[in-house]
Amino acid sequence: MAYNEKIAGRIRAALAHLSKVEEKKMFGGIAFMVNGKMCITVGKDRIMCRVDPAIHDDVSTGTGIQTVKMRGREYKGFLHINEDLIKTKKALDYWIQLALDFNKIAKSSKKSNR
């Protein structure tokens, strides 16, 4: 699946002030890694944000926001946000900030070389 380059560009611009950001192809789109940890991904018509599981239920209400599900399992702290909900800079910045706030305390899932 191709990712939405326009949304990716907006996220790139919003993260430009940070020094440790890298992009990786992941989940059929592109992931923005901050400090070596997945923070935000961009797909065709939505983004995925990694947020603090403690606030997951509070911020996941409403149409256009879904908990990420893989293989029938829900992943608390991972949310899909439809592109309609991030049309404005203020709306996108809200989700980016939630992801960056959690990134500060999130554990890295780096795999060890065996």
Secondary structure, DSSP 8 states (H G I E B T S, - for coil): ----HHHHHHHHHHHTT-SSEEEEEETTEEEEEETTEEEEEE-SSEEEEE--GGGHHHHS-STTEEEEEETTEEEEEEEEEEGGGG-SHHHHHHHHHHHHHHHTT---------
